[in-house]
Amino acid sequence: MAAVRAFVGLGANLGEPEAQVRRAIEELATLRDTRLVRASSLYRSAPIGYTGQPDFVNAVAEVETALAPRALLAELLAIEAGFGRRREFANAPRTLDLDLLLYGDAVITEPGLAVPHPRMHQRAFVLAPLVEIAGAIVVPGKGPAAVLLAGCHNQKTEKTGVR
């Protein structure tokens, strides 16, 4: 299989979120048949949904991978598990969250796998770091990420550090 350009969203708000996101980016660089191309700066954002929790630290990484989408997702879930991720309830605090945002231009809707990530086009904490590293990227079926980000102007997302 030829390498595909994919984007992974990273987030954490328990433990040491900045350190965990940085370590998770390093883990992405070790995935089989995958090369880390670049990663965004770190961004701090308020939680969405369940708001009674600490702010999140987020980033986006670009990878080139020969893994199929489901295999890449399995690797991401394994990394989360290694960081002690628990899924107690929707939008719960987490030690690490890895989302497969984009996989080339693919649109995939299968049980347990949706690409593009279903809510990424509505989330400044995803779009800001994505636009930072891939300014002209288009979210299939939704439009240019930079235009989508402008539509999220009411969501506070602050760049906190360069990776």
Phi, psi and omega in degrees: 000135178288152179294141180240142175278122180229157179234136182240129174270138180237142177203151177202150174213011174242155180073234177245082189306315182298313180296321181293319179295318178299316179294322180295323176298318177298322177297321179301325181292346182258359181296142179297145177054028184220142177234129174285122180272309179194164176225150181284174166295172175268145182231143175254137180215152176287148178294151177244143181089262176276105188268353181276056182206166180295160173300159179260153166252128184232159174201170173228138177241142174257132177231155166251128186221146172261001177286143173292158183307314182294322178293320177296316178300318179299321178294320179296318179295325177294320177297314177305313181300321178296338178265007177081024181297131174238144179248081185279321177197166182301135178063024180290158173303153183210150176284329177195137175230125176240123180241132172281105185278306184223144176226092188057223177259014186293144169241115186234129175227098180225160175304124178081001180211117176228121179226131355302156178305132192303330183245007185300327183288353180248007189239110179299326182291345172265313187291321181299309178291330177295313180295326178302318185261346181212068188305329183263007184296143178246132176275115183308129179082354183237325178121186181297133181301323181296322178291319178298320178299319179300331178284353180254026186301339181275359179258119182283121175225124186239128175291127185250338182186149176275140181293000000 
